[in-house]
Amino acid sequence: MDTTSTKLVLLIRFVAFLAFSYLLLDLLVSRIVKNESSKIRGFFALIASPLTRPVRSFLPPSATDDQVRLASLGLVGLVWAIVVLASR
C-alpha cells in the first residue's frame, strides 16, 4: 500500500475505535444511571446519536433503546474488526 491509503486505513480504524468507545460509554451510562432525565445520560445519548439514529431506522419500531445501542455497538465493532484485519 502506498502512504496515502495507509493513512486512510489508519484514520478509518481510529474513527471506528472512537465510535465503538462512545457507544460503549453510552451503553454503560444508560445502565448505571436509571434516571431518564439525567443530564449525564442525555449527554452520552447525544454523543452516540449520530451512530444510533441510522441503525434505529433498520430495526423494527418496537425495538428498545438498549437493543438499538447493542445493534449499533455490534455494527461498529464489526467495521472496526474488518478494518483491523484488512490492514494486516
PDB file of N, CA, C and O in Angstrom:
ATOM      1  N   MET A   1       0.834  -1.178   0.000  1.00  0.00           N
ATOM      2  CA  MET A   1       0.000   0.000   0.000  1.00  0.00           C
ATOM      3  C   MET A   1       0.881   1.244   0.000  1.00  0.00           C
ATOM      4  O   MET A   1       1.955   1.275   0.600  1.00  0.00           O
ATOM      5  N   ASP A   2       0.401   2.244  -0.677  1.00  0.00           N
ATOM      6  CA  ASP A   2       1.137   3.498  -0.650  1.00  0.00           C
ATOM      7  C   ASP A   2       0.811   4.276   0.620  1.00  0.00           C
ATOM      8  O   ASP A   2      -0.045   3.878   1.410  1.00  0.00           O
ATOM      9  N   THR A   3       1.489   5.359   0.792  1.00  0.00           N
ATOM     10  CA  THR A   3       1.374   6.096   2.044  1.00  0.00           C
ATOM     11  C   THR A   3      -0.009   6.729   2.242  1.00  0.00           C
ATOM     12  O   THR A   3      -0.475   6.849   3.375  1.00  0.00           O
ATOM     13  N   THR A   4      -0.666   7.133   1.151  1.00  0.00           N
ATOM     14  CA  THR A   4      -1.989   7.742   1.274  1.00  0.00           C
ATOM     15  C   THR A   4      -3.029   6.725   1.713  1.00  0.00           C
ATOM     16  O   THR A   4      -3.835   7.014   2.597  1.00  0.00           O
ATOM     17  N   SER A   5      -3.029   5.555   1.120  1.00  0.00           N
ATOM     18  CA  SER A   5      -4.006   4.538   1.508  1.00  0.00           C
ATOM     19  C   SER A   5      -3.732   4.010   2.917  1.00  0.00           C
ATOM     20  O   SER A   5      -4.664   3.643   3.632  1.00  0.00           O
ATOM     21  N   THR A   6      -2.477   3.970   3.311  1.00  0.00           N
ATOM     22  CA  THR A   6      -2.135   3.555   4.673  1.00  0.00           C
ATOM     23  C   THR A   6      -2.691   4.548   5.684  1.00  0.00           C
ATOM     24  O   THR A   6      -3.240   4.156   6.714  1.00  0.00           O
ATOM     25  N   LYS A   7      -2.545   5.834   5.386  1.00  0.00           N
ATOM     26  CA  LYS A   7      -3.075   6.858   6.282  1.00  0.00           C
ATOM     27  C   LYS A   7      -4.596   6.817   6.325  1.00  0.00           C
ATOM     28  O   LYS A   7      -5.186   7.039   7.382  1.00  0.00           O
ATOM     29  N   LEU A   8      -5.242   6.536   5.192  1.00  0.00           N
ATOM     30  CA  LEU A   8      -6.700   6.462   5.153  1.00  0.00           C
ATOM     31  C   LEU A   8      -7.212   5.284   5.981  1.00  0.00           C
ATOM     32  O   LEU A   8      -8.185   5.421   6.722  1.00  0.00           O
ATOM     33  N   VAL A   9      -6.566   4.143   5.858  1.00  0.00           N
ATOM     34  CA  VAL A   9      -6.959   2.966   6.652  1.00  0.00           C
ATOM     35  C   VAL A   9      -6.757   3.232   8.131  1.00  0.00           C
ATOM     36  O   VAL A   9      -7.590   2.849   8.952  1.00  0.00           O
ATOM     37  N   LEU A  10      -5.658   3.885   8.477  1.00  0.00           N
ATOM     38  CA  LEU A  10      -5.400   4.218   9.879  1.00  0.00           C
ATOM     39  C   LEU A  10      -6.446   5.193  10.408  1.00  0.00           C
ATOM     40  O   LEU A  10      -6.880   5.069  11.553  1.00  0.00           O
ATOM     41  N   LEU A  11      -6.854   6.152   9.598  1.00  0.00           N
ATOM     42  CA  LEU A  11      -7.883   7.103  10.007  1.00  0.00           C
ATOM     43  C   LEU A  11      -9.226   6.408  10.216  1.00  0.00           C
ATOM     44  O   LEU A  11      -9.907   6.672  11.207  1.00  0.00           O
ATOM     45  N   ILE A  12      -9.614   5.533   9.306  1.00  0.00           N
ATOM     46  CA  ILE A  12     -10.871   4.782   9.443  1.00  0.00           C
ATOM     47  C   ILE A  12     -10.834   3.899  10.689  1.00  0.00           C
ATOM     48  O   ILE A  12     -11.822   3.781  11.413  1.00  0.00           O
ATOM     49  N   ARG A  13      -9.696   3.293  10.920  1.00  0.00           N
ATOM     50  CA  ARG A  13      -9.534   2.434  12.099  1.00  0.00           C
ATOM     51  C   ARG A  13      -9.684   3.249  13.386  1.00  0.00           C
ATOM     52  O   ARG A  13     -10.332   2.798  14.331  1.00  0.00           O
ATOM     53  N   PHE A  14      -9.094   4.436  13.427  1.00  0.00           N
ATOM     54  CA  PHE A  14      -9.173   5.302  14.601  1.00  0.00           C
ATOM     55  C   PHE A  14     -10.597   5.801  14.823  1.00  0.00           C
ATOM     56  O   PHE A  14     -11.078   5.802  15.956  1.00  0.00           O
ATOM     57  N   VAL A  15     -11.271   6.220  13.766  1.00  0.00           N
ATOM     58  CA  VAL A  15     -12.646   6.706  13.888  1.00  0.00           C
ATOM     59  C   VAL A  15     -13.575   5.579  14.338  1.00  0.00           C
ATOM     60  O   VAL A  15     -14.470   5.808  15.152  1.00  0.00           O
ATOM     61  N   ALA A  16     -13.375   4.374  13.823  1.00  0.00           N
ATOM     62  CA  ALA A  16     -14.192   3.233  14.246  1.00  0.00           C
ATOM     63  C   ALA A  16     -13.954   2.916  15.723  1.00  0.00           C
ATOM     64  O   ALA A  16     -14.891   2.571  16.444  1.00  0.00           O
ATOM     65  N   PHE A  17     -12.712   3.031  16.171  1.00  0.00           N
ATOM     66  CA  PHE A  17     -12.409   2.797  17.581  1.00  0.00           C
ATOM     67  C   PHE A  17     -13.081   3.841  18.461  1.00  0.00           C
ATOM     68  O   PHE A  17     -13.649   3.499  19.498  1.00  0.00           O
ATOM     69  N   LEU A  18     -13.024   5.111  18.061  1.00  0.00           N
ATOM     70  CA  LEU A  18     -13.694   6.162  18.830  1.00  0.00           C
ATOM     71  C   LEU A  18     -15.201   5.958  18.865  1.00  0.00           C
ATOM     72  O   LEU A  18     -15.827   6.135  19.909  1.00  0.00           O
ATOM     73  N   ALA A  19     -15.783   5.590  17.741  1.00  0.00           N
ATOM     74  CA  ALA A  19     -17.229   5.343  17.693  1.00  0.00           C
ATOM     75  C   ALA A  19     -17.596   4.181  18.608  1.00  0.00           C
ATOM     76  O   ALA A  19     -18.594   4.249  19.325  1.00  0.00           O
ATOM     77  N   PHE A  20     -16.804   3.123  18.590  1.00  0.00           N
ATOM     78  CA  PHE A  20     -17.040   1.977  19.461  1.00  0.00           C
ATOM     79  C   PHE A  20     -16.953   2.391  20.923  1.00  0.00           C
ATOM     80  O   PHE A  20     -17.770   1.964  21.740  1.00  0.00           O
ATOM     81  N   SER A  21     -15.965   3.222  21.259  1.00  0.00           N
ATOM     82  CA  SER A  21     -15.804   3.684  22.637  1.00  0.00           C
ATOM     83  C   SER A  21     -16.986   4.538  23.083  1.00  0.00           C
ATOM     84  O   SER A  21     -17.483   4.376  24.198  1.00  0.00           O
ATOM     85  N   TYR A  22     -17.439   5.445  22.221  1.00  0.00           N
ATOM     86  CA  TYR A  22     -18.582   6.296  22.572  1.00  0.00           C
ATOM     87  C   TYR A  22     -19.848   5.465  22.765  1.00  0.00           C
ATOM     88  O   TYR A  22     -20.622   5.722  23.688  1.00  0.00           O
ATOM     89  N   LEU A  23     -20.064   4.482  21.914  1.00  0.00           N
ATOM     90  CA  LEU A  23     -21.248   3.638  22.064  1.00  0.00           C
ATOM     91  C   LEU A  23     -21.170   2.795  23.331  1.00  0.00           C
ATOM     92  O   LEU A  23     -22.174   2.597  24.015  1.00  0.00           O
ATOM     93  N   LEU A  24     -19.997   2.310  23.634  1.00  0.00           N
ATOM     94  CA  LEU A  24     -19.824   1.523  24.852  1.00  0.00           C
ATOM     95  C   LEU A  24     -20.061   2.388  26.093  1.00  0.00           C
ATOM     96  O   LEU A  24     -20.700   1.944  27.046  1.00  0.00           O
ATOM     97  N   LEU A  25     -19.553   3.609  26.082  1.00  0.00           N
ATOM     98  CA  LEU A  25     -19.809   4.524  27.203  1.00  0.00           C
ATOM     99  C   LEU A  25     -21.296   4.838  27.328  1.00  0.00           C
ATOM    100  O   LEU A  25     -21.831   4.885  28.436  1.00  0.00           O
ATOM    101  N   ASP A  26     -21.967   5.053  26.194  1.00  0.00           N
ATOM    102  CA  ASP A  26     -23.408   5.317  26.231  1.00  0.00           C
ATOM    103  C   ASP A  26     -24.163   4.132  26.811  1.00  0.00           C
ATOM    104  O   ASP A  26     -25.089   4.315  27.601  1.00  0.00           O
ATOM    105  N   LEU A  27     -23.786   2.942  26.436  1.00  0.00           N
ATOM    106  CA  LEU A  27     -24.433   1.741  26.958  1.00  0.00           C
ATOM    107  C   LEU A  27     -24.201   1.602  28.463  1.00  0.00           C
ATOM    108  O   LEU A  27     -25.130   1.302  29.213  1.00  0.00           O
ATOM    109  N   LEU A  28     -22.968   1.819  28.897  1.00  0.00           N
ATOM    110  CA  LEU A  28     -22.660   1.693  30.325  1.00  0.00           C
ATOM    111  C   LEU A  28     -23.372   2.757  31.155  1.00  0.00           C
ATOM    112  O   LEU A  28     -23.918   2.450  32.214  1.00  0.00           O
ATOM    113  N   VAL A  29     -23.373   4.003  30.687  1.00  0.00           N
ATOM    114  CA  VAL A  29     -24.029   5.078  31.436  1.00  0.00           C
ATOM    115  C   VAL A  29     -25.532   4.841  31.492  1.00  0.00           C
ATOM    116  O   VAL A  29     -26.162   5.092  32.520  1.00  0.00           O
ATOM    117  N   SER A  30     -26.110   4.360  30.396  1.00  0.00           N
ATOM    118  CA  SER A  30     -27.556   4.127  30.402  1.00  0.00           C
ATOM    119  C   SER A  30     -27.945   3.006  31.368  1.00  0.00           C
ATOM    120  O   SER A  30     -29.065   2.990  31.878  1.00  0.00           O
ATOM    121  N   ARG A  31     -27.041   2.084  31.617  1.00  0.00           N
ATOM    122  CA  ARG A  31     -27.343   1.008  32.563  1.00  0.00           C
ATOM    123  C   ARG A  31     -27.061   1.411  34.007  1.00  0.00           C
ATOM    124  O   ARG A  31     -27.700   0.902  34.929  1.00  0.00           O
ATOM    125  N   ILE A  32     -26.114   2.317  34.209  1.00  0.00           N
ATOM    126  CA  ILE A  32     -25.775   2.738  35.567  1.00  0.00           C
ATOM    127  C   ILE A  32     -26.743   3.810  36.061  1.00  0.00           C
ATOM    128  O   ILE A  32     -27.250   3.726  37.180  1.00  0.00           O
ATOM    129  N   VAL A  33     -27.001   4.822  35.221  1.00  0.00           N
ATOM    130  CA  VAL A  33     -27.870   5.936  35.610  1.00  0.00           C
ATOM    131  C   VAL A  33     -29.298   5.569  35.213  1.00  0.00           C
ATOM    132  O   VAL A  33     -29.605   5.439  34.028  1.00  0.00           O
ATOM    133  N   LYS A  34     -30.150   5.407  36.191  1.00  0.00           N
ATOM    134  CA  LYS A  34     -31.528   4.972  35.931  1.00  0.00           C
ATOM    135  C   LYS A  34     -32.484   6.122  35.672  1.00  0.00           C
ATOM    136  O   LYS A  34     -33.563   5.909  35.120  1.00  0.00           O
ATOM    137  N   ASN A  35     -32.116   7.328  36.053  1.00  0.00           N
ATOM    138  CA  ASN A  35     -32.985   8.485  35.873  1.00  0.00           C
ATOM    139  C   ASN A  35     -33.018   8.880  34.391  1.00  0.00           C
ATOM    140  O   ASN A  35     -31.990   9.249  33.824  1.00  0.00           O
ATOM    141  N   GLU A  36     -34.188   8.802  33.772  1.00  0.00           N
ATOM    142  CA  GLU A  36     -34.331   9.097  32.343  1.00  0.00           C
ATOM    143  C   GLU A  36     -33.991  10.542  32.004  1.00  0.00           C
ATOM    144  O   GLU A  36     -33.523  10.819  30.900  1.00  0.00           O
ATOM    145  N   SER A  37     -34.218  11.470  32.936  1.00  0.00           N
ATOM    146  CA  SER A  37     -33.989  12.886  32.649  1.00  0.00           C
ATOM    147  C   SER A  37     -32.620  13.372  33.137  1.00  0.00           C
ATOM    148  O   SER A  37     -32.407  14.578  33.263  1.00  0.00           O
ATOM    149  N   SER A  38     -31.702  12.459  33.410  1.00  0.00           N
ATOM    150  CA  SER A  38     -30.369  12.824  33.874  1.00  0.00           C
ATOM    151  C   SER A  38     -29.593  13.517  32.749  1.00  0.00           C
ATOM    152  O   SER A  38     -29.655  13.105  31.591  1.00  0.00           O
ATOM    153  N   LYS A  39     -28.866  14.571  33.111  1.00  0.00           N
ATOM    154  CA  LYS A  39     -28.079  15.295  32.117  1.00  0.00           C
ATOM    155  C   LYS A  39     -26.890  14.475  31.630  1.00  0.00           C
ATOM    156  O   LYS A  39     -26.481  14.603  30.476  1.00  0.00           O
ATOM    157  N   ILE A  40     -26.342  13.652  32.482  1.00  0.00           N
ATOM    158  CA  ILE A  40     -25.217  12.793  32.081  1.00  0.00           C
ATOM    159  C   ILE A  40     -25.692  11.781  31.056  1.00  0.00           C
ATOM    160  O   ILE A  40     -25.040  11.566  30.035  1.00  0.00           O
ATOM    161  N   ARG A  41     -26.813  11.171  31.326  1.00  0.00           N
ATOM    162  CA  ARG A  41     -27.367  10.200  30.388  1.00  0.00           C
ATOM    163  C   ARG A  41     -27.737  10.859  29.063  1.00  0.00           C
ATOM    164  O   ARG A  41     -27.521  10.283  27.997  1.00  0.00           O
ATOM    165  N   GLY A  42     -28.292  12.065  29.129  1.00  0.00           N
ATOM    166  CA  GLY A  42     -28.637  12.807  27.928  1.00  0.00           C
ATOM    167  C   GLY A  42     -27.411  13.187  27.116  1.00  0.00           C
ATOM    168  O   GLY A  42     -27.451  13.174  25.886  1.00  0.00           O
ATOM    169  N   PHE A  43     -26.314  13.528  27.803  1.00  0.00           N
ATOM    170  CA  PHE A  43     -25.079  13.878  27.110  1.00  0.00           C
ATOM    171  C   PHE A  43     -24.538  12.705  26.306  1.00  0.00           C
ATOM    172  O   PHE A  43     -24.186  12.860  25.136  1.00  0.00           O
ATOM    173  N   PHE A  44     -24.470  11.534  26.925  1.00  0.00           N
ATOM    174  CA  PHE A  44     -23.939  10.376  26.216  1.00  0.00           C
ATOM    175  C   PHE A  44     -24.883   9.906  25.113  1.00  0.00           C
ATOM    176  O   PHE A  44     -24.429   9.394  24.090  1.00  0.00           O
ATOM    177  N   ALA A  45     -26.178  10.072  25.308  1.00  0.00           N
ATOM    178  CA  ALA A  45     -27.127   9.750  24.243  1.00  0.00           C
ATOM    179  C   ALA A  45     -26.956  10.706  23.071  1.00  0.00           C
ATOM    180  O   ALA A  45     -27.078  10.299  21.915  1.00  0.00           O
ATOM    181  N   LEU A  46     -26.675  11.970  23.358  1.00  0.00           N
ATOM    182  CA  LEU A  46     -26.443  12.951  22.303  1.00  0.00           C
ATOM    183  C   LEU A  46     -25.164  12.652  21.529  1.00  0.00           C
ATOM    184  O   LEU A  46     -25.136  12.767  20.304  1.00  0.00           O
ATOM    185  N   ILE A  47     -24.120  12.274  22.234  1.00  0.00           N
ATOM    186  CA  ILE A  47     -22.849  11.950  21.586  1.00  0.00           C
ATOM    187  C   ILE A  47     -22.990  10.715  20.698  1.00  0.00           C
ATOM    188  O   ILE A  47     -22.394  10.658  19.622  1.00  0.00           O
ATOM    189  N   ALA A  48     -23.768   9.735  21.135  1.00  0.00           N
ATOM    190  CA  ALA A  48     -23.912   8.489  20.378  1.00  0.00           C
ATOM    191  C   ALA A  48     -25.025   8.541  19.334  1.00  0.00           C
ATOM    192  O   ALA A  48     -25.145   7.625  18.520  1.00  0.00           O
ATOM    193  N   SER A  49     -25.831   9.585  19.345  1.00  0.00           N
ATOM    194  CA  SER A  49     -26.990   9.631  18.444  1.00  0.00           C
ATOM    195  C   SER A  49     -26.640   9.594  16.949  1.00  0.00           C
ATOM    196  O   SER A  49     -27.409   9.008  16.187  1.00  0.00           O
ATOM    197  N   PRO A  50     -25.537  10.177  16.486  1.00  0.00           N
ATOM    198  CA  PRO A  50     -25.227  10.016  15.054  1.00  0.00           C
ATOM    199  C   PRO A  50     -24.946   8.570  14.652  1.00  0.00           C
ATOM    200  O   PRO A  50     -25.008   8.224  13.472  1.00  0.00           O
ATOM    201  N   LEU A  51     -24.641   7.741  15.624  1.00  0.00           N
ATOM    202  CA  LEU A  51     -24.378   6.331  15.333  1.00  0.00           C
ATOM    203  C   LEU A  51     -25.608   5.458  15.539  1.00  0.00           C
ATOM    204  O   LEU A  51     -25.773   4.442  14.863  1.00  0.00           O
ATOM    205  N   THR A  52     -26.471   5.850  16.470  1.00  0.00           N
ATOM    206  CA  THR A  52     -27.645   5.024  16.756  1.00  0.00           C
ATOM    207  C   THR A  52     -28.838   5.359  15.864  1.00  0.00           C
ATOM    208  O   THR A  52     -29.676   4.496  15.604  1.00  0.00           O
ATOM    209  N   ARG A  53     -28.923   6.589  15.397  1.00  0.00           N
ATOM    210  CA  ARG A  53     -30.071   7.004  14.579  1.00  0.00           C
ATOM    211  C   ARG A  53     -30.187   6.205  13.275  1.00  0.00           C
ATOM    212  O   ARG A  53     -31.288   5.759  12.953  1.00  0.00           O
ATOM    213  N   PRO A  54     -29.112   6.003  12.511  1.00  0.00           N
ATOM    214  CA  PRO A  54     -29.260   5.199  11.292  1.00  0.00           C
ATOM    215  C   PRO A  54     -29.600   3.737  11.575  1.00  0.00           C
ATOM    216  O   PRO A  54     -30.332   3.110  10.810  1.00  0.00           O
ATOM    217  N   VAL A  55     -29.076   3.200  12.662  1.00  0.00           N
ATOM    218  CA  VAL A  55     -29.361   1.804  12.997  1.00  0.00           C
ATOM    219  C   VAL A  55     -30.816   1.646  13.410  1.00  0.00           C
ATOM    220  O   VAL A  55     -31.446   0.636  13.094  1.00  0.00           O
ATOM    221  N   ARG A  56     -31.357   2.640  14.117  1.00  0.00           N
ATOM    222  CA  ARG A  56     -32.752   2.593  14.547  1.00  0.00           C
ATOM    223  C   ARG A  56     -33.699   2.493  13.352  1.00  0.00           C
ATOM    224  O   ARG A  56     -34.753   1.866  13.452  1.00  0.00           O
ATOM    225  N   SER A  57     -33.333   3.104  12.219  1.00  0.00           N
ATOM    226  CA  SER A  57     -34.212   3.068  11.045  1.00  0.00           C
ATOM    227  C   SER A  57     -34.304   1.670  10.439  1.00  0.00           C
ATOM    228  O   SER A  57     -35.274   1.365   9.745  1.00  0.00           O
ATOM    229  N   PHE A  58     -33.311   0.816  10.691  1.00  0.00           N
ATOM    230  CA  PHE A  58     -33.342  -0.545  10.158  1.00  0.00           C
ATOM    231  C   PHE A  58     -33.985  -1.546  11.114  1.00  0.00           C
ATOM    232  O   PHE A  58     -34.316  -2.661  10.713  1.00  0.00           O
ATOM    233  N   LEU A  59     -34.161  -1.160  12.364  1.00  0.00           N
ATOM    234  CA  LEU A  59     -34.770  -2.048  13.347  1.00  0.00           C
ATOM    235  C   LEU A  59     -36.279  -1.819  13.390  1.00  0.00           C
ATOM    236  O   LEU A  59     -36.755  -0.762  12.973  1.00  0.00           O
ATOM    237  N   PRO A  60     -37.031  -2.789  13.887  1.00  0.00           N
ATOM    238  CA  PRO A  60     -38.490  -2.597  13.984  1.00  0.00           C
ATOM    239  C   PRO A  60     -38.820  -1.469  14.960  1.00  0.00           C
ATOM    240  O   PRO A  60     -38.030  -1.177  15.858  1.00  0.00           O
ATOM    241  N   PRO A  61     -39.972  -0.838  14.793  1.00  0.00           N
ATOM    242  CA  PRO A  61     -40.356   0.274  15.677  1.00  0.00           C
ATOM    243  C   PRO A  61     -40.478  -0.117  17.149  1.00  0.00           C
ATOM    244  O   PRO A  61     -40.409   0.744  18.026  1.00  0.00           O
ATOM    245  N   SER A  62     -40.656  -1.393  17.424  1.00  0.00           N
ATOM    246  CA  SER A  62     -40.798  -1.839  18.807  1.00  0.00           C
ATOM    247  C   SER A  62     -39.448  -2.063  19.505  1.00  0.00           C
ATOM    248  O   SER A  62     -39.424  -2.486  20.661  1.00  0.00           O
ATOM    249  N   ALA A  63     -38.339  -1.791  18.834  1.00  0.00           N
ATOM    250  CA  ALA A  63     -37.013  -2.009  19.423  1.00  0.00           C
ATOM    251  C   ALA A  63     -36.773  -1.021  20.559  1.00  0.00           C
ATOM    252  O   ALA A  63     -37.067   0.168  20.438  1.00  0.00           O
ATOM    253  N   THR A  64     -36.238  -1.527  21.654  1.00  0.00           N
ATOM    254  CA  THR A  64     -35.939  -0.672  22.796  1.00  0.00           C
ATOM    255  C   THR A  64     -34.626   0.077  22.559  1.00  0.00           C
ATOM    256  O   THR A  64     -33.878  -0.231  21.631  1.00  0.00           O
ATOM    257  N   ASP A  65     -34.365   1.060  23.411  1.00  0.00           N
ATOM    258  CA  ASP A  65     -33.127   1.825  23.279  1.00  0.00           C
ATOM    259  C   ASP A  65     -31.893   0.948  23.498  1.00  0.00           C
ATOM    260  O   ASP A  65     -30.876   1.122  22.826  1.00  0.00           O
ATOM    261  N   ASP A  66     -31.987   0.011  24.435  1.00  0.00           N
ATOM    262  CA  ASP A  66     -30.852  -0.894  24.665  1.00  0.00           C
ATOM    263  C   ASP A  66     -30.592  -1.786  23.452  1.00  0.00           C
ATOM    264  O   ASP A  66     -29.437  -2.066  23.132  1.00  0.00           O
ATOM    265  N   GLN A  67     -31.635  -2.229  22.783  1.00  0.00           N
ATOM    266  CA  GLN A  67     -31.449  -3.042  21.580  1.00  0.00           C
ATOM    267  C   GLN A  67     -30.797  -2.233  20.474  1.00  0.00           C
ATOM    268  O   GLN A  67     -29.955  -2.744  19.736  1.00  0.00           O
ATOM    269  N   VAL A  68     -31.185  -0.979  20.360  1.00  0.00           N
ATOM    270  CA  VAL A  68     -30.577  -0.106  19.343  1.00  0.00           C
ATOM    271  C   VAL A  68     -29.110   0.143  19.671  1.00  0.00           C
ATOM    272  O   VAL A  68     -28.262   0.139  18.780  1.00  0.00           O
ATOM    273  N   ARG A  69     -28.811   0.359  20.950  1.00  0.00           N
ATOM    274  CA  ARG A  69     -27.421   0.576  21.362  1.00  0.00           C
ATOM    275  C   ARG A  69     -26.569  -0.660  21.094  1.00  0.00           C
ATOM    276  O   ARG A  69     -25.452  -0.552  20.589  1.00  0.00           O
ATOM    277  N   LEU A  70     -27.096  -1.829  21.432  1.00  0.00           N
ATOM    278  CA  LEU A  70     -26.338  -3.069  21.210  1.00  0.00           C
ATOM    279  C   LEU A  70     -26.143  -3.355  19.721  1.00  0.00           C
ATOM    280  O   LEU A  70     -25.074  -3.808  19.312  1.00  0.00           O
ATOM    281  N   ALA A  71     -27.164  -3.094  18.912  1.00  0.00           N
ATOM    282  CA  ALA A  71     -27.030  -3.296  17.470  1.00  0.00           C
ATOM    283  C   ALA A  71     -26.005  -2.329  16.889  1.00  0.00           C
ATOM    284  O   ALA A  71     -25.210  -2.717  16.032  1.00  0.00           O
ATOM    285  N   SER A  72     -26.010  -1.089  17.338  1.00  0.00           N
ATOM    286  CA  SER A  72     -25.036  -0.103  16.868  1.00  0.00           C
ATOM    287  C   SER A  72     -23.629  -0.497  17.297  1.00  0.00           C
ATOM    288  O   SER A  72     -22.680  -0.400  16.518  1.00  0.00           O
ATOM    289  N   LEU A  73     -23.506  -0.942  18.539  1.00  0.00           N
ATOM    290  CA  LEU A  73     -22.205  -1.367  19.047  1.00  0.00           C
ATOM    291  C   LEU A  73     -21.674  -2.559  18.258  1.00  0.00           C
ATOM    292  O   LEU A  73     -20.489  -2.615  17.929  1.00  0.00           O
ATOM    293  N   GLY A  74     -22.549  -3.506  17.957  1.00  0.00           N
ATOM    294  CA  GLY A  74     -22.129  -4.662  17.162  1.00  0.00           C
ATOM    295  C   GLY A  74     -21.721  -4.288  15.755  1.00  0.00           C
ATOM    296  O   GLY A  74     -20.742  -4.821  15.233  1.00  0.00           O
ATOM    297  N   LEU A  75     -22.452  -3.385  15.135  1.00  0.00           N
ATOM    298  CA  LEU A  75     -22.134  -2.959  13.774  1.00  0.00           C
ATOM    299  C   LEU A  75     -20.809  -2.208  13.717  1.00  0.00           C
ATOM    300  O   LEU A  75     -19.978  -2.480  12.850  1.00  0.00           O
ATOM    301  N   VAL A  76     -20.607  -1.271  14.628  1.00  0.00           N
ATOM    302  CA  VAL A  76     -19.349  -0.520  14.649  1.00  0.00           C
ATOM    303  C   VAL A  76     -18.183  -1.436  15.020  1.00  0.00           C
ATOM    304  O   VAL A  76     -17.089  -1.298  14.473  1.00  0.00           O
ATOM    305  N   GLY A  77     -18.408  -2.363  15.942  1.00  0.00           N
ATOM    306  CA  GLY A  77     -17.374  -3.332  16.293  1.00  0.00           C
ATOM    307  C   GLY A  77     -16.995  -4.216  15.118  1.00  0.00           C
ATOM    308  O   GLY A  77     -15.825  -4.554  14.937  1.00  0.00           O
ATOM    309  N   LEU A  78     -17.982  -4.587  14.322  1.00  0.00           N
ATOM    310  CA  LEU A  78     -17.709  -5.390  13.129  1.00  0.00           C
ATOM    311  C   LEU A  78     -16.893  -4.598  12.111  1.00  0.00           C
ATOM    312  O   LEU A  78     -15.947  -5.123  11.524  1.00  0.00           O
ATOM    313  N   VAL A  79     -17.258  -3.341  11.905  1.00  0.00           N
ATOM    314  CA  VAL A  79     -16.494  -2.494  10.973  1.00  0.00           C
ATOM    315  C   VAL A  79     -15.067  -2.319  11.470  1.00  0.00           C
ATOM    316  O   VAL A  79     -14.121  -2.393  10.686  1.00  0.00           O
ATOM    317  N   TRP A  80     -14.909  -2.088  12.754  1.00  0.00           N
ATOM    318  CA  TRP A  80     -13.577  -1.921  13.325  1.00  0.00           C
ATOM    319  C   TRP A  80     -12.742  -3.200  13.146  1.00  0.00           C
ATOM    320  O   TRP A  80     -11.571  -3.129  12.772  1.00  0.00           O
ATOM    321  N   ALA A  81     -13.335  -4.345  13.407  1.00  0.00           N
ATOM    322  CA  ALA A  81     -12.612  -5.617  13.264  1.00  0.00           C
ATOM    323  C   ALA A  81     -12.225  -5.878  11.810  1.00  0.00           C
ATOM    324  O   ALA A  81     -11.127  -6.363  11.535  1.00  0.00           O
ATOM    325  N   ILE A  82     -13.118  -5.558  10.887  1.00  0.00           N
ATOM    326  CA  ILE A  82     -12.814  -5.763   9.467  1.00  0.00           C
ATOM    327  C   ILE A  82     -11.655  -4.878   9.035  1.00  0.00           C
ATOM    328  O   ILE A  82     -10.763  -5.328   8.316  1.00  0.00           O
ATOM    329  N   VAL A  83     -11.662  -3.634   9.467  1.00  0.00           N
ATOM    330  CA  VAL A  83     -10.584  -2.702   9.091  1.00  0.00           C
ATOM    331  C   VAL A  83      -9.266  -3.154   9.708  1.00  0.00           C
ATOM    332  O   VAL A  83      -8.223  -3.089   9.057  1.00  0.00           O
ATOM    333  N   VAL A  84      -9.302  -3.610  10.955  1.00  0.00           N
ATOM    334  CA  VAL A  84      -8.078  -4.087  11.602  1.00  0.00           C
ATOM    335  C   VAL A  84      -7.533  -5.310  10.867  1.00  0.00           C
ATOM    336  O   VAL A  84      -6.333  -5.392  10.608  1.00  0.00           O
ATOM    337  N   LEU A  85      -8.397  -6.248  10.535  1.00  0.00           N
ATOM    338  CA  LEU A  85      -7.944  -7.443   9.835  1.00  0.00           C
ATOM    339  C   LEU A  85      -7.488  -7.152   8.400  1.00  0.00           C
ATOM    340  O   LEU A  85      -6.550  -7.773   7.900  1.00  0.00           O
ATOM    341  N   ALA A  86      -8.156  -6.211   7.755  1.00  0.00           N
ATOM    342  CA  ALA A  86      -7.779  -5.876   6.385  1.00  0.00           C
ATOM    343  C   ALA A  86      -6.466  -5.117   6.316  1.00  0.00           C
ATOM    344  O   ALA A  86      -5.787  -5.145   5.290  1.00  0.00           O
ATOM    345  N   SER A  87      -6.104  -4.443   7.387  1.00  0.00           N
ATOM    346  CA  SER A  87      -4.871  -3.659   7.369  1.00  0.00           C
ATOM    347  C   SER A  87      -3.632  -4.504   7.621  1.00  0.00           C
ATOM    348  O   SER A  87      -2.511  -4.010   7.508  1.00  0.00           O
ATOM    349  N   ARG A  88      -3.820  -5.739   7.951  1.00  0.00           N
ATOM    350  CA  ARG A  88      -2.646  -6.604   8.231  1.00  0.00           C
ATOM    351  C   ARG A  88      -2.168  -7.298   7.015  1.00  0.00           C
ATOM    352  O   ARG A  88      -1.199  -8.055   7.076  1.00  0.00           O
TER     353      ARG A  88
END
